Amino acid sequence: MNFEVEDFRKRPPPEDIGKWPLWIVPVRFINGYLFKLVFILIFFPIFFFGYMPTLEVFFLYFLIYDMLEYNNIKRRIDDGQ
């Protein structure tokens, strides 16, 4: 056993962020969440397509983004980050 590399202490239990549509973004991930939200929903469509999407498309993009970001943050919390 290499005690300098391996950590045998018990990990704290992973924080509970809730289930998908009613989840809460943890404080340490909020900056990245908001930056990616603004970039993907506003700057990305304007830069590549030249227009802002309609409210229906904006809401659909938001749901897809939020679901993917929930899975990403949930995985990062489970991995201990």
C-alpha positions in Angstrom: 0.0 0.0 0.0 1.2 3.4 -0.9 -0.1 5.7 1.8 1.3 8.8 0.1 -1.0 8.3 -2.9 -4.0 6.5 -1.7 -6.5 8.1 0.7 -8.2 5.6 3.0 -10.3 8.1 4.8 -14.1 7.9 4.5 -15.4 10.4 2.0 -18.2 12.7 3.1 -21.6 11.7 1.7 -22.3 13.3 -1.7 -24.6 16.3 -1.4 -28.2 15.9 -2.5 -29.1 18.3 -5.3 -32.6 16.8 -5.9 -34.2 15.3 -8.9 -34.0 16.8 -12.3 -36.7 19.4 -12.9 -36.6 20.7 -9.3 -32.8 20.5 -8.7 -30.6 23.1 -7.1 -27.3 24.1 -8.6 -24.6 23.9 -5.9 -22.8 27.1 -5.1 -19.4 25.9 -6.3 -20.9 25.2 -9.8 -23.0 28.3 -10.2 -20.5 30.4 -12.2 -19.9 27.7 -14.8 -23.6 27.0 -15.0 -24.5 30.6 -15.7 -21.7 31.2 -18.1 -22.6 28.1 -20.2 -26.3 29.0 -20.0 -25.7 32.5 -21.4 -23.2 31.3 -24.0 -25.3 28.4 -25.3 -28.7 30.1 -25.2 -27.8 33.6 -26.4 -24.3 34.0 -27.9 -24.1 30.6 -29.7 -27.3 31.0 -31.8 -26.6 34.7 -32.6 -23.0 33.9 -33.7 -23.7 30.8 -35.8 -27.2 31.4 -37.0 -27.5 35.2 -36.8 -30.8 35.4 -34.9 -32.3 34.9 -31.5 -34.6 31.8 -31.3 -38.3 32.2 -30.6 -39.5 31.7 -27.0 -40.6 28.1 -27.8 -37.2 27.2 -29.2 -35.4 29.0 -26.4 -37.5 27.1 -23.8 -36.7 23.8 -25.5 -33.0 24.6 -25.6 -33.1 25.5 -22.0 -34.7 22.2 -21.0 -32.2 20.2 -23.0 -29.3 22.3 -21.6 -30.6 21.9 -18.0 -31.0 18.2 -18.3 -27.5 17.7 -19.7 -26.0 20.0 -17.1 -27.9 18.2 -14.3 -26.4 14.9 -15.4 -22.9 16.5 -15.7 -23.0 18.1 -12.2 -24.6 14.9 -10.7 -21.7 12.8 -12.1 -19.1 15.3 -10.9 -20.5 15.2 -7.4 -20.6 11.4 -7.4 -17.0 11.3 -8.6 -16.0 13.4 -5.6 -15.2 16.7 -7.3 
